[in-house]
Amino acid sequence: MEHARATQGPTQGPTQVTARDWDERVDRASQKLPEWAQRMVTWLREPARFPVRLLASILLILGGIFSILPVLGLWMLPLGLALLAQDVPGLKVPMEKSARWIERQWHRWRGRSSR
């Protein structure tokens, strides 16, 4: 019962969130990038790039933690977690749930501000 409530959309019934949902979200988001950035994301997502992804995700997460310093920002934390999710399947479902929550909040906020 608790799981069904946690995965409900605003108007749909219970849905199962999967790791594939996160992968599809990343694919859709990367298609919106400029061509050079798409190539970079595709290159970075290749299985052989694990060491590069791991180092980049650790640096981004640390940068997000130290966001009080100049140049570093809180934006680095979710980006680092998203990159780490490529290699830690257990992170994909929480990342997808978080993204859906953020979308719901965004739509709710935008709906209020346009009135």
N, C-alpha and C positions, 0 to 999 in steps of 0.2 A: 504494500500500500504506500509506504513512504517513498519507495523508488518511483512509482508511477507519478506521484505528486511532484517529485523533484525534476522529472523529465518532461512535464507537460508544457506545451507551448501556450501562448495566450489564448488561442481559440481552438486548438486541436486537442484531441484526447491524448492519452499516454503514448509516448513514442520512445523507442529504444535508441539511445545515443551510442554510436559505435566509433571505433578508431577510424574507420573508413570515412565517416562524416567529416572528421578533422582533415584527413588527407584531401578530400574533395574540396573543402573550404580553402585549403592552402593552394590547391590547383586553380580554383576560381580567382583567388586574390592575385596569384602570380600572373594570370592572363591579363590583368588590368595594368600591369607594369609596363614601362617602356621595353622595347625589344632587348636592349643591352642588359637590363635588370632581369628580364625573364631568363636569358641565357645564364646569368650568374646564379639565379635561384635553382635552375635545373642542374647546373654543374655542382652546386653545393649539396643538393639532395641526392646525388649519386652515392651508392653504398660505399664506394672506395674513398669518399671524402670524409669518412667518420672522424679521423683525427682533427681535421680542420673544423668540422662542425662542433666537436666537443670543446676545442679550445675557444672558438668564437662564442659558443653559448655560455661557457664559464665566464669569459671576459664581459659579456653583455649582462649577465646576472650580477656580477660584482659591480659593474658600472651602475646598474639600477639600484643596488643596495646603497652605494655611495652617491646617490643623486643630489646630495646637498652641495657637492663640489661643482665648480664651473665645468662646463662642457658635458659632463655626465648628466643623465636625466632618468627619470622614472620610466620613460618609454623603453629603456634598455632591458628592464626586467621581463616584461611579457615577451619581448622579441627573443630574449635568451631562452626563456621557457619554451617558446614555440619552436625554436631551433633544436633544443634538447629533446623535444617530443618526437622528432624524426627518428631518434635512436632509442627512446624509452617509451615503448608502446603504452605503458600504464599512465602516461601523461596526456595521451591524445584525447581520451574521453573527458577528463577534467578541463582540458583546454577548450574542447568543443562546447561543453556546458557553460563555461565562462563566456565564450564568444556569444552564445545564444542569449545569455543573461544580459550582456552588454548591449546587444542589438535590441532586446526588449526595452531596456532602460532608455536607450537612445530614441527609439520610436515613441515611447511614452513621453519623454521630455520634449521631443520635436512636436508632438501633437499638442502639448500644452502651450508651447511658445508661439504656435501659429494662430492661436485663438485670439 
